[in-house]
């Protein structure tokens, strides 16, 4: 465009404004702004989970205007919090964001002139080679051979053994011996392992192995919480007989409220043993995070906070930004915060009132998940906005340009997400119902399935009948105490042996939450993610540090991009037109472990499963 479009200024009639069709040479700062625009909409709109479970799981209607406002306000509310904490997390030189360094590395590869060494590739050439390779290969797992997204030798050998398939299935069991030949399996649920530091990968995988290969087998095969009546791995809820929990018996379809009599005459609610421990571990993670931060970083946080208030510390980035660019006024953020709070009160959902009631009383699932969404998403978005502000801080982008790009990017992306989601929910027959969908259908909604079951646990039945004195899983509350105490031994050891730096790298909140992605993540996702991460960020990092520094982050970006482009092309060119290829064994989006989901308690009958005596 810079080479071909005219430079002549075009005057806006009746004003002093003029503009040119020629944008000038494309530069690094423009590229950063485009990336920030994309970042503002790169994460899924969490509120669509509410809309999906209402329409596809509870089979109820929701006003599209209210649904749209819910989507926008949950995404935009984070701006207000970002503005409040910008001073502490962006301007402070002590707050550095490692993930931004990945993007900075890619920008440098794409914009800096680099001479290719004989027999080698420039970083840009490397990016393009891997991108094209990833793009070309992904047609195999995405279209021709979906089964390689999860493979299990154990299930192929012991075809009739429930226990063997529980041990070997990477999708419904412990995943021993399972693997995949698909980058989306590696990075789909847990993010790219190439962008995760080696010590963090070790902590996460240590937690995963402890939970999945010690805690869960002991709990299941000792029949804790009647575990053998239900699948080893499942995000669903069950009744005492091992059948899927019939929510209609405990939920009034007219008022959408909990029916106490129906619950008392039916069954308490049960979870798979892995799902139950996932909640317990989340309790422990919360307590361990508070304890760990207080012990290891409490003094530093206090000192840096007081220094920020006094404007005592400024690094070179902050000085340059203040000298060259006008900052974003604080009232811009406060106005956005107030506007979004006001909008949150307007929809027909009567959000604020139902949130308070839903938090204090069980039996109101919609209010419960809405409260959860506002609470979680506003802080998540605030962190994302602050991360982009820090990227702009490093790259010397005018703050007001950043603000406008983020604001417009969020508005546009949320509108597109909502429109697409609403279109799918109203046009795809049996969406989110795997039992009625054709084999290999992509519309199974695994994340929304977890969200729906969480709404039953916390909203319909409520914590009192799940984790309180009236529930099956009241002992899970001890995880709060465990999490609170877990970092103490590590802290004491680090103080006693300060010369042993590796002790301080033991992060109990990360270890405890190691398996926290399950569900919806599966064992095969963790195994592949950990194997790739350890190979690149520990082995390659130590043995070929020069190659790692030059190519690791670019490799991650190019693999992601290739998968994304081929997934989009395959859908619009083939799957959307019902061109599904040849029907054969490898077309099943499954690890061929049909017995892995079967219960093993005597007398429990499940379709497709043997009945134990």
Secondary structure, 3 states (H helix, E strand, C coil): CCCCCCCCEEECCCCCCEEECCCCCCCHHHHHHHHHHHHHCCCCCCCHHHHHHHHHHCCCCCCHHHHHHHHHHHHHHHHHHHHHHHHHHHHCCCCCCHHHHHHHHHHHHHHCCCCCCCCCCCHHHHHHHHHHHHHHHHHHHHHHCHHHHCEEHHHHHCCCCHHHHHHHCCCCCCCCCEECCCHHHHHCCCCCHHHCCHHHHHHHHHHHHHHHHHHHHHHHHCCHHHHHHCCCCCCCEECCCCCECCHHHCECCCCCCECHHHHHHCCCCEECHHHHHHHHHHHHHHHHHHHHHHHHHHHHHHHHHHHHHCCCCCCHHHHHHHHHCCCCCHHHHHHHHHHHHHHHHHCCCCHHHHHHHHHHCCCCHHHHHHHHHHHHHHHHHHHHHHHHHHHHHHHCCCHHHHHHHHHHHHHHHHHHHHHHHHHHHHHCCCCCCCCCCCCCCCCCCHHHHHHHHHHHHHHHHCHHHCCCCCCCCHHHHHHHHHHHHHHHHHHHHHHHCCCCHHHHCCCHHHHHCCCCCCCCCCHHHHHHHHHHHHHHHHHHHHHCHHHHHHHHHHHHHHHHHHHHHHHHHHHHHCHHHCCCCCCCHHHCCCCCCCCCCCCCCCCCCCCCCCCCC
